[in-house]
């Protein structure tokens, strides 16, 4: 896969080196950014009290740092400040249905980010990180809704993780058995695409009838969700 321009390549480390399905791997930093921009939910792999946990949480990216909620990871970092984590983001674009079950697969875009996160304690950075996270998921919501109070900021665990060490893999296209012996079986093969879109807004039942729906939400209806 194209690795992009030299000045936009991800560094290769032992944790990010592509050992399997290397043709699906990419070193293109722009593709990493695109994968992160297309989502808002990640899975955080972290060791807590000797147990490995994989926790779903929301995130936001500013292009160099990934901000995410992480009360569980915060406890782990207090106990082991140098402990590394792994954050994954995956988008499923379709099922690859081949002529044989062995050749079935998934079209997908995925990123794994490795490193030692830090707990954000500076009030200004925490506010900026929460804004990044909120705007990443729902652009326009930060300026529309009430901002966090000092008490709410103090009660919120926010972590920051550098995007310097990441692994990207992408699979697109048709099945790989079109020129194999199985092509003579006369079976249908191809891709079953998966498209996620935002549905109609569902107002809070306690919302006063005269409350106007903000434009930044109405324009999301029917648009692609990843």
Secondary structure, 3 states (H helix, E strand, C coil): CCCCCHHHECCCCCCCCCCCCHHHEECEHHHHHHHHHCCCEEEEEEEECCEEEEEEEEEEECCCEEEEECHHHHHHHHHCCCCCEEEEEEEEEEEEECCCHHHCEEEEEEEEEEECCEECCCHHHHHHHHHHHHHHHCCCHHHHCCCCCHHHHHCCCEEEEECCCEEEEEECCCCCCCCCHHHHHCCCCEEEECCCECCCCCCCCCCCCCCCCCHHHHCCCCCECC
